[in-house]
Amino acid sequence: MKRDLPRLANQTFDLLIIGGGATGSFVTRDAALRGLSVALVERCDFASGTSGRSSRLAHGGLRYLRNLEIGLVRESLRERLALMRIAPHLVQKLPFLLPLYDTGLFGRAKLAAGLTLYDALSYDRNRLEDPAQHLPRHRWFGKRAALEREPVLEGKGFKGAFEYHDGQMYAPERLALENLIDADANGAVVANYVAAEKLLLRDGKVEGAGVRDTVTGSAFDIRAKAVLVAAGPWADIFLEQASGRDTAHKLIRSKGIHLMVPRISNAALTIEAGGGHLFALPWRGHTLLATTDTPFSGDPATVAVKERDIEGFLATFRKYLPNADLARGRVEFFTAGLRPLVSDSKKDSYNTSRRAQLVDHANEGMDGLFSALGGKWTTSRALAQTVTDAVVNKPGKAAAPCITATTPLPGGRIDRFDGLVKGFRKTYPGITALTHLAHMHGARLPLVLKGAKLTDLVPLGPSQDVPAQIGFAVTEEMALTLDDVVMRRTSLGQFGRPAQPVLEQVSSTMAALLGWSDEKRRAEIASLDRHFTVAA
């Protein structure tokens, strides 16, 4: 996968996509697989915004049943299945416990009814080749049995817990990347660090966008018959700035922070917290505490975690999990993202629907311009299908049907994940990080390990990433900055700031490949500080 800027500047595309997060990456793949000529530009790096700062869940949205959003729950459950099918190395099942405290028979019966409906709506959940991926129906654990499984649930009035299952993404940023890798293999042109600055409009028709390569500063136009804005929380802001017109479609931005702490449970915990809910999610030997839901105004680029965010969030968790030892000093990493929500007149962001909306701006005098608003990771593939359908339904377009729900991603072209790991162990004996590498790259792992020396396979830190991934990220996965490698192509920075010797090694490898001066290399290391520093 290479940045082909001359082709972007000289070809007229069927579809130009602005934004390289979950939605943009899925649309790029869908359109390319259907035979459209497609381009995607992202002003920073792929999945570096909201899509890389999620709770890492592929879930049906059990709580949406409260608002009777049956259609959204069914869609989410169907798409959870699709993700597990096309990316079995990156999306796997996760058991949840929903504990009950001071709840009477009516409250328990109400939750049981909701979970029964959840099971019914996911009637096709086990239509997967790998039995290890099958999701059982919900069940009830009494107090003693629940505490034997998860002692951390002990608390005043504890009655027991329901168990149900959903899915978890091992590395959502790599899920987005694999969509783009497959799109590139099918003729798409994708480029990070290319910022769209204006829409090209003539006689009420969009003709592309004026863009700037932020690496060199050079500006050029990309011509396209249709343009999709998939800019997440920036979508409505970008539309107004790039078109010079007000947009009727405004987003609500909701800030969600996540905290990583040492593991406190084996199962995921869904905690009913007053009018909302909390998650304690096991992830790679740690626990991810998720998530806040507070309205945010201002520049989306300024969203950050503040000390009061951390202390307030921990205080809420301590109230419901007093035995979890959630002291401030146990926070290993933190991150903040913005949910782009489509306004539906709800009074608060928590109760605002997570539905997606595709806007055709033809009625606003911008024919051929579309915006993908709202949505969530789990349903991004379905939204992409809707977008591509709308584009190909324009006069003069002809394309193949959508196949992305059943066609595996490049790393997902395997029968069973456990079988993949066993096969790799025979081919690559002695690699301690092999299971992690199989999760990250799936069937593509032999490409990463080709020509690697033994010293290239020694883990660099707690993330279990290895030096062989660094050069591969630069030469084959369009990594241009140290941030790209540390935070997204690998997970080196997702457990807290990597040790200085690790950063020196990784930056030196990249410097040799990209021609960085030592001053540039040191600046790249310093640029990582924003990920590990609490905002004022």
VENMONOR-V940830 format. One record per pair of residues at least 4 apart in sequence whose C-alpha atoms are under 6 Angstrom apart, sorted by sequence separation. I is the first residue (numbers start at 1). J is the second residue. If there is no record, write none. Layout:
I:J ; I:J
This chain:
7:11 ; 20:24 ; 21:25 ; 27:31 ; 32:36 ; 47:51 ; 48:52 ; 65:69 ; 83:87 ; 84:88 ; 87:91 ; 103:107 ; 105:109 ; 141:145 ; 142:146 ; 147:151 ; 180:184 ; 184:188 ; 201:205 ; 213:217 ; 231:235 ; 234:238 ; 238:242 ; 239:243 ; 240:244 ; 273:277 ; 282:286 ; 283:287 ; 308:312 ; 317:321 ; 318:322 ; 362:366 ; 403:407 ; 408:412 ; 424:428 ; 425:429 ; 438:442 ; 441:445 ; 446:450 ; 452:456 ; 469:473 ; 472:476 ; 473:477 ; 474:478 ; 483:487 ; 484:488 ; 485:489 ; 486:490 ; 487:491 ; 493:497 ; 503:507 ; 504:508 ; 507:511 ; 510:514 ; 511:515 ; 516:520 ; 19:24 ; 20:25 ; 31:36 ; 47:52 ; 64:69 ; 141:146 ; 183:188 ; 201:206 ; 213:218 ; 240:245 ; 272:277 ; 282:287 ; 361:366 ; 362:367 ; 392:397 ; 408:413 ; 459:464 ; 460:465 ; 474:479 ; 479:484 ; 485:490 ; 493:498 ; 511:516 ; 200:206 ; 201:207 ; 212:218 ; 240:246 ; 271:277 ; 281:287 ; 346:352 ; 459:465 ; 460:466 ; 473:479 ; 486:492 ; 487:493 ; 84:91 ; 200:207 ; 212:219 ; 271:278 ; 281:288 ; 459:466 ; 486:493 ; 126:134 ; 200:208 ; 211:219 ; 270:278 ; 280:288 ; 361:369 ; 458:466 ; 200:209 ; 211:220 ; 270:279 ; 280:289 ; 361:370 ; 457:466 ; 199:209 ; 210:220 ; 211:221 ; 269:279 ; 279:289 ; 360:370 ; 198:209 ; 210:221 ; 269:280 ; 279:290 ; 359:370 ; 456:467 ; 61:73 ; 198:210 ; 209:221 ; 268:280 ; 278:290 ; 359:371 ; 456:468 ; 60:73 ; 197:210 ; 209:222 ; 268:281 ; 358:371 ; 146:160 ; 196:210 ; 197:211 ; 208:222 ; 236:250 ; 268:282 ; 358:372 ; 196:211 ; 208:223 ; 357:372 ; 60:76 ; 143:159 ; 195:211 ; 207:223 ; 208:224 ; 357:373 ; 60:77 ; 143:160 ; 195:212 ; 207:224 ; 356:373 ; 142:160 ; 194:212 ; 207:225 ; 356:374 ; 141:160 ; 194:213 ; 356:375 ; 141:161 ; 194:214 ; 355:375 ; 140:161 ; 193:214 ; 354:375 ; 16:38 ; 18:40 ; 20:42 ; 58:80 ; 140:162 ; 263:285 ; 14:37 ; 15:38 ; 16:39 ; 17:40 ; 18:41 ; 19:42 ; 139:162 ; 263:286 ; 13:37 ; 14:38 ; 16:40 ; 139:163 ; 262:286 ; 263:287 ; 13:38 ; 21:46 ; 138:163 ; 261:286 ; 262:287 ; 20:46 ; 21:47 ; 138:164 ; 261:287 ; 260:287 ; 260:288 ; 463:491 ; 22:51 ; 259:288 ; 463:492 ; 21:51 ; 259:289 ; 411:441 ; 412:442 ; 258:289 ; 305:336 ; 411:442 ; 433:464 ; 258:290 ; 304:336 ; 342:374 ; 411:443 ; 258:291 ; 341:374 ; 411:444 ; 257:291 ; 340:374 ; 256:291 ; 257:292 ; 256:292 ; 256:293 ; 255:293 ; 254:293 ; 255:294 ; 254:294 ; 254:295 ; 255:296 ; 253:295 ; 254:296 ; 482:524 ; 199:242 ; 253:296 ; 81:125 ; 198:242 ; 199:243 ; 77:122 ; 197:242 ; 74:121 ; 102:157 ; 101:157 ; 101:158 ; 293:350 ; 100:158 ; 101:159 ; 100:159 ; 100:160 ; 99:160 ; 100:161 ; 99:161 ; 98:161 ; 97:161 ; 98:162 ; 97:162 ; 97:163 ; 96:163 ; 96:164 ; 95:164 ; 96:165 ; 261:330 ; 95:165 ; 261:331 ; 94:165 ; 260:331 ; 261:332 ; 94:166 ; 260:332 ; 93:166 ; 94:167 ; 260:333 ; 93:167 ; 259:333 ; 92:167 ; 259:334 ; 92:168 ; 258:334 ; 91:168 ; 258:335 ; 91:169 ; 257:335 ; 90:169 ; 257:336 ; 90:170 ; 256:336 ; 256:337 ; 255:337 ; 255:338 ; 254:338 ; 253:338 ; 254:339 ; 253:339 ; 253:340 ; 252:341 ; 251:341 ; 251:342 ; 252:343 ; 59:166 ; 233:340 ; 59:167 ; 232:340 ; 58:167 ; 57:167 ; 58:168 ; 57:168 ; 56:168 ; 57:169 ; 56:169 ; 52:173 ; 47:173 ; 226:368 ; 227:369 ; 228:370 ; 229:371 ; 230:372 ; 226:369 ; 228:371 ; 45:192 ; 44:192 ; 39:188 ; 41:190 ; 44:193 ; 29:179 ; 38:188 ; 39:189 ; 40:190 ; 41:191 ; 42:192 ; 43:193 ; 25:176 ; 32:183 ; 39:190 ; 41:192 ; 42:193 ; 43:194 ; 42:194 ; 43:195 ; 26:179 ; 41:194 ; 22:176 ; 25:179 ; 29:183 ; 32:186 ; 25:180 ; 32:188 ; 206:366 ; 204:365 ; 205:366 ; 206:367 ; 204:366 ; 205:367 ; 206:368 ; 333:495 ; 333:496 ; 332:496 ; 96:267 ; 152:323 ; 95:267 ; 96:268 ; 97:269 ; 98:270 ; 152:324 ; 96:269 ; 3:191 ; 24:230 ; 16:224 ; 15:224 ; 14:224 ; 17:227 ; 12:223 ; 13:224 ; 14:225 ; 15:226 ; 16:227 ; 17:228 ; 18:229 ; 19:230 ; 9:221 ; 12:224 ; 15:227 ; 18:230 ; 19:231 ; 9:222 ; 8:222 ; 306:534 ; 305:534 ; 306:535 ; 305:535 ; 53:337 ; 130:416 ; 50:337 ; 50:338 ; 79:379 ; 76:379 ; 173:488 ; 58:378 ; 86:407 ; 86:408 ; 87:409 ; 82:405 ; 86:409 ; 88:412 ; 87:412 ; 86:412 ; 90:439 ; 89:439 ; 89:442 ; 26:381 ; 23:380 ; 27:384 ; 31:388 ; 26:384 ; 34:399 ; 34:400 ; 1:476 ; 1:477
